[in-house]
Amino acid sequence: MTGDPRFQPVDAAVVPRFADVATFMRTRRHEVSPDVDVALVGVPFDLGVNFRTGARQGPAGVREASRLIRRVHPTTGVSPFELCNVADLGDAPVNPLDKDKSIAQIQGFFETLRENRIVPISVGGDHTIPTPILRGLVTDEPVGVLQFDAHPDTLEELCGDTVNHATFMRLGHKEGWIDPKRTLQIGLRGSRFSEADIQYGIDAGFTVITIDDYEAMGRAAVIAKIHEVLGDRPFYITLDIDGVDPAFCPGTAVPEIGGLIPRDLQVILRSLTGKPIVGADISEVAPCFDPTGITCVTAANLMFEMLCAIAPAVAAGRG
């Protein structure tokens, strides 16, 4: 065991799940510190949407749902809390009345994580948040991106605004923190503003796998393609929860029928265990649209999948 005993999460076999204050996966609440290897972070920001707000409540909802998570992965056997120091670092700072200031604050927070060599797994918040996150994390060469989403997020602007939940992939390409040849967009579907909103990524060099492509290829072939494109160099995972079929995750601002199922995402994320993942996020979780709570439960479980994929490489790098 290389994880510091001080960072061990509350044991559900000893302390009831309903007891005490909710943190992500019942990990210890901690300040930013070099002692932390993997940070579980909330980004309660939803000023970048043009339809339904509510994703600012995502971090709180997923923290509560993550009381269900235990300690050991059932398939890979990874026990992330024994491999490295995992902590809930709270929420990135935001200003609920100022979008631009919030984006700058979020970027500054993730710059601090980078300076302390902490790998973040974030829960948003709308899908604007990868912009300040990756601006804060990427300083040298661009990284690959694995995006699960119903929408390509490659618009130049939305309602006259250039920094929002529909533009971050174009921004990443233009600003140079995304490596287009090592970027995949998986699960795209739904009606489009125009043909250009998906064509931008194709022209830029992204590997685009629509939901129709996904069904035609099959999960195993898609996993093989992911590994081929990403290779063994650093990459970032971003999961818009609307990439999941709303039958499973109705709690999101822009639901699109006919999406990925949670099982497929579990298997794909498990295939990435030990890869050089520089960070990850789950965005667009809006608990107000899901009275059942299953969206938050699904997000909490996918967050655990991300943690179990990330922890072995982090532990090896720190060993």
Phi, psi and chi 1 to 4 in degrees:
 res  aa     phi    psi   chi1   chi2   chi3   chi4
   1 MET       -  123.2  173.8  173.9  170.4      -
   2 THR  -106.0  -11.4   57.1      -      -      -
   3 GLY   -72.0  137.0      -      -      -      -
   4 ASP   -66.2  130.3 -169.8  -38.6      -      -
   5 PRO   -55.6  -25.9  -26.0   34.7      -      -
   6 ARG   -67.4  -18.0  -64.5  174.3  -59.7  166.2
   7 PHE   -99.4    3.0  -75.7   85.9      -      -
   8 GLN   -65.4  136.6  -67.3  -55.6  -62.7      -
   9 PRO   -70.5  165.7   25.5  -33.3      -      -
  10 VAL   -62.1  133.2  176.6      -      -      -
  11 ASP   -84.7  114.5 -171.1  -14.5      -      -
  12 ALA   -67.1  -16.8      -      -      -      -
  13 ALA   -78.8   -9.8      -      -      -      -
  14 VAL  -116.3  -47.7  177.6      -      -      -
  15 VAL  -106.2  125.0 -179.3      -      -      -
  16 PRO   -53.6  144.3  -23.7   33.0      -      -
  17 ARG   -59.7  -30.3  -74.2 -169.9  174.2   88.2
  18 PHE   -81.2   -4.9   52.1   77.7      -      -
  19 ALA   -88.8  151.5      -      -      -      -
  20 ASP    70.9  178.2 -148.0  -18.7      -      -
  21 VAL   -76.6  140.2  176.6      -      -      -
  22 ALA   -75.2  130.9      -      -      -      -
  23 THR  -127.2  167.6   59.8      -      -      -
  24 PHE   -60.7  118.6  -73.8  121.5      -      -
  25 MET    57.5   22.6  -55.3 -178.8 -150.9      -
  26 ARG    62.1   27.8  -54.1 -170.2   82.7 -169.8
  27 THR   -74.6  167.9   53.7      -      -      -
  28 ARG   -73.0  138.2  -55.5  -63.9  178.4  179.5
  29 ARG   -74.7  130.4  179.9   69.4  171.2   82.8
  30 HIS  -144.6  154.0 -153.5  -78.3      -      -
  31 GLU   -83.6  165.0  -60.6  -54.7  -46.8      -
  32 VAL   -60.5  128.6  176.0      -      -      -
  33 SER  -160.4  146.9  162.8      -      -      -
  34 PRO   -61.6  -14.7  -20.2   31.9      -      -
  35 ASP   -71.0  -20.2  -68.4  -24.7      -      -
  36 VAL   -85.9  129.8  178.5      -      -      -
  37 ASP   -93.3  -47.8  -63.2  -42.0      -      -
  38 VAL  -125.3  126.5  179.6      -      -      -
  39 ALA  -103.0  132.4      -      -      -      -
  40 LEU   -99.8  119.1  -50.9 -179.5      -      -
  41 VAL  -131.9  139.7  178.2      -      -      -
  42 GLY   -96.5  144.8      -      -      -      -
  43 VAL  -130.6   84.6 -171.7      -      -      -
  44 PRO   -81.8   67.7   31.6  -35.4      -      -
  45 PHE  -124.9  126.8  169.5   92.3      -      -
  46 ASP  -142.8   37.4   61.7    4.3      -      -
  47 LEU   -87.5    3.3  -61.8  177.1      -      -
  48 GLY  -105.0   15.6      -      -      -      -
  49 VAL  -107.0  155.5  -62.6      -      -      -
  50 ASN  -115.6    8.7   72.3  -34.4      -      -
  51 PHE  -128.8  -88.6 -176.2   33.8      -      -
  52 ARG  -112.8  124.9  -58.8 -166.1  -63.1 -176.8
  53 THR   -83.5  176.3   57.3      -      -      -
  54 GLY   135.1  -15.5      -      -      -      -
  55 ALA   -71.9  -12.2      -      -      -      -
  56 ARG   -63.1  -20.8   66.1 -178.1   62.0 -174.8
  57 GLN   -88.3   -2.2  -55.8  -61.7  -27.7      -
  58 GLY   -57.6  -49.9      -      -      -      -
  59 PRO   -58.1  -42.1  -27.6   36.3      -      -
  60 ALA   -64.6  -41.6      -      -      -      -
  61 GLY   -66.0  -40.6      -      -      -      -
  62 VAL   -72.8  -35.4  175.9      -      -      -
  63 ARG   -57.5  -47.0  -80.9 -170.2  175.1   95.6
  64 GLU   -63.1  -45.7 -171.5   64.1   34.1      -
  65 ALA   -66.4  -28.0      -      -      -      -
  66 SER   -74.0   -1.3   70.6      -      -      -
  67 ARG   -57.5  -22.6  -68.4  177.8 -176.6  -88.7
  68 LEU   -73.6  -20.3  -70.6  164.5      -      -
  69 ILE   -75.4  136.9  -56.0  -59.2      -      -
  70 ARG   -99.8 -145.0  -60.4  179.5 -176.2   88.9
  71 ARG  -114.7  -24.7  -58.9  170.4   64.0   89.8
  72 VAL  -125.1  135.3 -179.0      -      -      -
  73 HIS   -68.7  133.4 -164.6  -76.7      -      -
  74 PRO   -72.9  -20.7   28.2  -36.0      -      -
  75 THR  -107.4  -50.3  -58.7      -      -      -
  76 THR   -83.2  -19.3   64.6      -      -      -
  77 GLY    77.5    3.7      -      -      -      -
  78 VAL   -66.1  132.4  170.4      -      -      -
  79 SER  -115.8   87.2 -177.5      -      -      -
  80 PRO   -61.3  -32.0   22.8  -33.8      -      -
  81 PHE   -74.7  -15.8  -50.4  110.5      -      -
  82 GLU   -90.7  -22.0  -65.8 -172.5    2.6      -
  83 LEU   -82.9  -34.9  -69.6  175.6      -      -
  84 CYS  -155.5  172.6   50.7      -      -      -
  85 ASN   -87.5  112.6  -62.5  -22.3      -      -
  86 VAL  -113.9  131.7 -176.3      -      -      -
  87 ALA  -144.9  154.6      -      -      -      -
  88 ASP   -86.9  113.7 -174.0  -31.0      -      -
  89 LEU   -93.5   16.8  -61.7 -164.9      -      -
  90 GLY    77.5 -153.7      -      -      -      -
  91 ASP  -108.7  142.9  -70.3  -13.5      -      -
  92 ALA   -61.9  144.5      -      -      -      -
  93 PRO   -69.2  141.7   25.9  -34.3      -      -
  94 VAL  -139.9  158.2  -62.5      -      -      -
  95 ASN  -114.9  110.3 -177.1  -38.4      -      -
  96 PRO   -67.8   -6.6   25.9  -34.8      -      -
  97 LEU  -113.1    5.6  -60.5  179.5      -      -
  98 ASP  -146.1  103.9 -169.5  -35.4      -      -
  99 LYS   -64.6  -48.3 -173.8 -167.9   76.6  167.6
 100 ASP   -64.3  -41.3  -67.3  -20.8      -      -
 101 LYS   -64.5  -39.6 -175.6  173.9 -178.4  179.0
 102 SER   -61.0  -44.1  -66.8      -      -      -
 103 ILE   -62.2  -40.9  -71.5  171.1      -      -
 104 ALA   -65.5  -40.0      -      -      -      -
 105 GLN   -65.6  -42.7  -71.4  176.9  -52.6      -
 106 ILE   -62.9  -45.7  -64.3  165.6      -      -
 107 GLN   -58.4  -44.6  178.8  177.8  -22.8      -
 108 GLY   -60.6  -38.8      -      -      -      -
 109 PHE   -62.5  -44.4  179.7   83.0      -      -
 110 PHE   -75.1  -25.9  -77.5   89.8      -      -
 111 GLU   -61.6  -39.5  -73.1  172.9  -10.0      -
 112 THR   -64.5  -39.0  -57.2      -      -      -
 113 LEU   -63.3  -43.3  -61.7 -168.8      -      -
 114 ARG   -60.2  -44.1  171.3  179.7   50.6   78.4
 115 GLU   -61.8  -27.8  -69.7  163.6   -0.2      -
 116 ASN   -97.2    9.2  -75.9  -87.6      -      -
 117 ARG    57.3   43.2  -60.5 -177.1   62.2 -138.5
 118 ILE  -104.1  131.0  -60.8  171.0      -      -
 119 VAL   -90.9  121.1  177.9      -      -      -
 120 PRO   -96.2  143.4   33.8  -32.6      -      -
 121 ILE  -120.5  116.2  -55.8  174.6      -      -
 122 SER  -111.7  150.3  -50.1      -      -      -
 123 VAL  -120.6  121.7  173.4      -      -      -
 124 GLY   -91.9 -179.9      -      -      -      -
 125 GLY    76.1  150.4      -      -      -      -
 126 ASP   -80.1  175.8   73.2   54.2      -      -
 127 HIS   -81.9   17.4 -141.6 -173.5      -      -
 128 THR   -72.7  -26.8  -51.7      -      -      -
 129 ILE   -63.1  -26.6   70.3  166.1      -      -
 130 PRO   -61.1  -24.0  -25.2   35.6      -      -
 131 THR   -62.5  -58.9  -66.7      -      -      -
 132 PRO   -68.2  -29.9   22.8  -33.6      -      -
 133 ILE   -63.0  -51.6  -69.4  173.7      -      -
 134 LEU   -73.4  -30.4  -76.2  164.5      -      -
 135 ARG   -60.7  -35.4  -77.7  174.2  174.9  171.5
 136 GLY   -78.5  -31.0      -      -      -      -
 137 LEU   -89.5  -33.8  -66.3 -179.8      -      -
 138 VAL   -98.6  117.2  178.9      -      -      -
 139 THR  -123.5  -25.4   58.4      -      -      -
 140 ASP  -103.5 -106.5  -61.0  -38.5      -      -
 141 GLU   -88.3  152.6   61.6  179.5   26.4      -
 142 PRO   -63.9  158.5   23.0  -32.5      -      -
 143 VAL  -112.1  158.9  -62.6      -      -      -
 144 GLY   -72.2  157.8      -      -      -      -
 145 VAL  -133.7  130.6  173.0      -      -      -
 146 LEU  -109.2  108.1  175.5   57.6      -      -
 147 GLN  -111.0  124.2  176.1 -168.5    7.4      -
 148 PHE  -105.9  124.4  -59.7   98.6      -      -
 149 ASP  -169.1  152.7 -152.3  -34.4      -      -
 150 ALA   -81.5  -21.1      -      -      -      -
 151 HIS  -125.8  147.8  -47.1  104.7      -      -
 152 PRO   -76.5  -22.5   25.9  -33.7      -      -
 153 ASP    57.5   41.6  -62.1  -19.8      -      -
 154 THR  -120.1   21.6   51.2      -      -      -
 155 LEU   -67.5  152.0  -64.9 -175.1      -      -
 156 GLU   -75.5  -37.8 -175.4  170.7    7.5      -
 157 GLU  -156.0  160.9   62.6  177.2   41.7      -
 158 LEU  -136.2  120.5 -174.3   63.8      -      -
 159 CYS    54.6   36.5  -61.7      -      -      -
 160 GLY    80.9    3.2      -      -      -      -
 161 ASP  -110.6  138.3 -179.2  -89.4      -      -
 162 THR  -102.0   -8.8   59.0      -      -      -
 163 VAL  -123.2   99.6 -176.4      -      -      -
 164 ASN  -160.6 -172.3   54.8   68.2      -      -
 165 HIS   -75.1   -4.2   73.0  152.7      -      -
 166 ALA  -109.5    7.0      -      -      -      -
 167 THR  -126.6   -4.6   64.3      -      -      -
 168 PHE   -66.0  -31.5   91.5   87.4      -      -
 169 MET   -71.1  -36.6  -71.2  -65.7  -75.3      -
 170 ARG   -66.5  -43.1 -179.7 -173.2  -73.7 -112.1
 171 LEU   -58.8  -44.3  -79.2  172.2      -      -
 172 GLY   -61.5  -37.3      -      -      -      -
 173 HIS   -70.4  -46.2  177.5 -123.9      -      -
 174 LYS   -68.4  -37.5  -69.1  174.6   64.9  176.2
 175 GLU   -85.0  -10.9  -66.5 -177.2    7.4      -
 176 GLY    89.7   14.8      -      -      -      -
 177 TRP   -98.8    0.4   31.2  -92.2      -      -
 178 ILE  -113.4  131.1  -74.1  179.0      -      -
 179 ASP   -89.5  106.7  179.1   -8.3      -      -
 180 PRO   -62.2  -31.1   22.7  -33.0      -      -
 181 LYS   -75.1  -12.4  -69.8 -177.2  171.0   53.1
 182 ARG  -121.1   39.4  -61.1 -177.7   54.3 -109.6
 183 THR  -127.8  132.9  -68.8      -      -      -
 184 LEU  -125.6  139.8  -59.2  101.2      -      -
 185 GLN  -116.5  120.6  -61.6 -179.1  -56.0      -
 186 ILE  -123.6  131.2  -62.2  176.6      -      -
 187 GLY    97.5    9.0      -      -      -      -
 188 LEU   -60.1  139.2  -54.7 -172.3      -      -
 189 ARG  -168.3 -175.9   63.4 -171.1 -170.1  -79.0
 190 GLY    84.2  165.6      -      -      -      -
 191 SER   -64.9  153.6   54.5      -      -      -
 192 ARG  -119.1  156.5  -59.2  171.6 -175.5  161.9
 193 PHE   -63.8  -41.7  -67.6  102.6      -      -
 194 SER  -164.2  171.5   71.3      -      -      -
 195 GLU   -64.1  -25.1 -171.1   57.3   34.9      -
 196 ALA   -67.7  -23.4      -      -      -      -
 197 ASP   -71.3  -20.6   69.2   -2.5      -      -
 198 ILE  -100.5  -26.6 -171.5  172.2      -      -
 199 GLN   -68.6  -28.7 -169.3   62.8   40.3      -
 200 TYR   -56.4  -47.9  178.4   89.3      -      -
 201 GLY   -63.5  -40.2      -      -      -      -
 202 ILE   -61.2  -46.8  -64.4  170.8      -      -
 203 ASP   -65.6  -31.6  -67.1  -17.2      -      -
 204 ALA   -74.5  -18.8      -      -      -      -
 205 GLY   110.0    5.2      -      -      -      -
 206 PHE   -65.2  148.8  -59.9  171.3      -      -
 207 THR   -87.6  112.5  -62.4      -      -      -
 208 VAL  -106.6  120.2  176.3      -      -      -
 209 ILE  -121.3   98.3  -59.9  175.5      -      -
 210 THR   -68.7  170.8   67.5      -      -      -
 211 ILE   -65.3  -30.8 -164.6   65.6      -      -
 212 ASP   -67.2  -41.7  -65.2  -32.1      -      -
 213 ASP   -61.5  -42.5  -63.5  -28.5      -      -
 214 TYR   -58.2  -46.8 -173.9   93.6      -      -
 215 GLU   -64.7  -39.0  -73.7 -164.1  -34.2      -
 216 ALA   -68.4  -38.3      -      -      -      -
 217 MET   -77.2  -41.7  -66.0  171.0   66.8      -
 218 GLY    90.6  153.5      -      -      -      -
 219 ARG   -60.1  -43.4 -173.1  172.7   66.5 -159.9
 220 ALA   -62.0  -41.5      -      -      -      -
 221 ALA   -67.9  -36.5      -      -      -      -
 222 VAL   -65.7  -42.5  170.2      -      -      -
 223 ILE   -60.5  -43.0  -70.0  173.3      -      -
 224 ALA   -61.7  -39.0      -      -      -      -
 225 LYS   -66.8  -40.7 -171.2   65.0  175.3  178.2
 226 ILE   -57.5  -48.3  -70.2  169.9      -      -
 227 HIS   -66.3  -36.9  -74.0 -104.9      -      -
 228 GLU   -63.4  -45.1  174.5 -168.6  -25.0      -
 229 VAL   -74.0  -43.6  171.7      -      -      -
 230 LEU   -76.6  -33.7  -67.1  175.4      -      -
 231 GLY    62.5 -147.1      -      -      -      -
 232 ASP  -114.1   25.4  -69.0  -42.7      -      -
 233 ARG  -104.4  162.5  -67.0  167.1   55.6 -155.8
 234 PRO   -59.8  142.6  -26.1   35.7      -      -
 235 PHE  -148.7  165.6   65.1   93.9      -      -
 236 TYR  -120.6  143.8 -178.5   86.4      -      -
 237 ILE  -109.8  129.0  -58.5  171.5      -      -
 238 THR  -127.8  125.8 -177.9      -      -      -
 239 LEU  -121.3  105.1  167.4   57.2      -      -
 240 ASP   -78.8  123.4 -174.0  -33.4      -      -
 241 ILE   -63.9  -16.7 -154.8   68.2      -      -
 242 ASP   -75.1   -4.9   70.2   29.0      -      -
 243 GLY   -67.5  -23.4      -      -      -      -
 244 VAL   -84.9  142.8 -176.5      -      -      -
 245 ASP   -56.4  132.6 -166.8  -70.0      -      -
 246 PRO   -64.9  -11.0   21.7  -32.9      -      -
 247 ALA   -62.5  -29.0      -      -      -      -
 248 PHE   -99.5  -31.0  -60.0   94.2      -      -
 249 CYS  -135.3   76.7  -70.6      -      -      -
 250 PRO   -75.1  -15.3   27.7  -35.4      -      -
 251 GLY   -83.0   71.3      -      -      -      -
 252 THR  -151.6  157.5 -169.4      -      -      -
 253 ALA   -72.6  -34.0      -      -      -      -
 254 VAL  -129.7   72.9 -169.3      -      -      -
 255 PRO   -68.5  141.9   25.8  -33.5      -      -
 256 GLU  -130.4  122.8  -59.8  -78.6    3.4      -
 257 ILE   -67.2  160.3   65.0  168.9      -      -
 258 GLY    77.7   38.8      -      -      -      -
 259 GLY  -101.6 -169.6      -      -      -      -
 260 LEU   -64.5  153.2  -63.5  162.7      -      -
 261 ILE  -102.5  152.8   64.8  171.6      -      -
 262 PRO   -55.9  -35.6  -28.2   36.4      -      -
 263 ARG   -58.9  -42.5  174.7   62.5 -179.9  166.4
 264 ASP   -62.3  -42.0  -76.2   -8.0      -      -
 265 LEU   -65.0  -38.4  -73.5  167.3      -      -
 266 GLN   -57.8  -49.1  -74.6 -179.9  -56.7      -
 267 VAL   -66.0  -40.8  175.2      -      -      -
 268 ILE   -63.6  -47.2  -67.7  170.8      -      -
 269 LEU   -64.0  -37.2  -68.6  171.0      -      -
 270 ARG   -63.6  -31.3  -70.0  169.9 -171.0  179.8
 271 SER   -68.8  -13.7   79.4      -      -      -
 272 LEU   -96.1    6.6  -57.4  173.1      -      -
 273 THR   -57.0  127.3  -59.0      -      -      -
 274 GLY    87.2   -3.5      -      -      -      -
 275 LYS   -76.1  159.8  -68.4  -74.4 -173.6  177.3
 276 PRO   -79.5   77.8   29.6  -35.6      -      -
 277 ILE   -91.0  122.6  -58.0  167.3      -      -
 278 VAL   -87.2  -11.3  -59.6      -      -      -
 279 GLY   166.0  172.1      -      -      -      -
 280 ALA  -157.2  158.1      -      -      -      -
 281 ASP  -145.0  155.9   72.1   73.7      -      -
 282 ILE  -123.2  120.7  -59.3  174.3      -      -
 283 SER  -121.8  168.7  -62.9      -      -      -
 284 GLU    67.8   22.1  -59.0  -78.4   -3.4      -
 285 VAL   -79.6  116.6  174.9      -      -      -
 286 ALA  -122.6   91.5      -      -      -      -
 287 PRO   -57.3  -25.4  -23.4   33.8      -      -
 288 CYS   -64.0  -20.2   57.4      -      -      -
 289 PHE   -95.4    6.6  -58.9  122.2      -      -
 290 ASP  -139.4   87.9  178.9    9.7      -      -
 291 PRO   -66.5  -16.0   22.7  -32.5      -      -
 292 THR   -76.8  -25.6   72.1      -      -      -
 293 GLY    82.4    0.9      -      -      -      -
 294 ILE   -69.3  -27.3 -167.6   60.1      -      -
 295 THR   -61.9  -45.0  -55.2      -      -      -
 296 CYS   -67.7  -36.9  -71.5      -      -      -
 297 VAL   -62.9  -44.6  169.2      -      -      -
 298 THR   -62.9  -44.8  -58.2      -      -      -
 299 ALA   -61.5  -41.0      -      -      -      -
 300 ALA   -63.0  -41.1      -      -      -      -
 301 ASN   -68.8  -38.5  -82.2  -86.8      -      -
 302 LEU   -69.6  -31.3  -66.6  175.3      -      -
 303 MET   -63.6  -40.3 -169.3 -177.5 -165.7      -
 304 PHE   -65.3  -39.1 -176.6   65.9      -      -
 305 GLU   -59.1  -43.5  -65.1  -74.4   -7.5      -
 306 MET   -62.2  -44.0  -69.0  174.1  172.0      -
 307 LEU   -60.5  -43.5  174.2   59.9      -      -
 308 CYS   -70.4  -25.9  -69.3      -      -      -
 309 ALA   -74.7  -36.5      -      -      -      -
 310 ILE   -80.8  -39.8  -72.2  170.2      -      -
 311 ALA   -55.9  -43.7      -      -      -      -
 312 PRO   -60.6  -41.7  -27.6   38.3      -      -
 313 ALA   -68.5  -38.9      -      -      -      -
 314 VAL   -62.5  -45.4  170.7      -      -      -
 315 ALA   -62.3  -40.8      -      -      -      -
 316 ALA   -66.2  -37.2      -      -      -      -
 317 GLY   -71.7  -26.2      -      -      -      -
 318 ARG   -94.3  -10.0  -62.4  -68.9  174.0   87.4
 319 GLY   -77.3      -      -      -      -      -
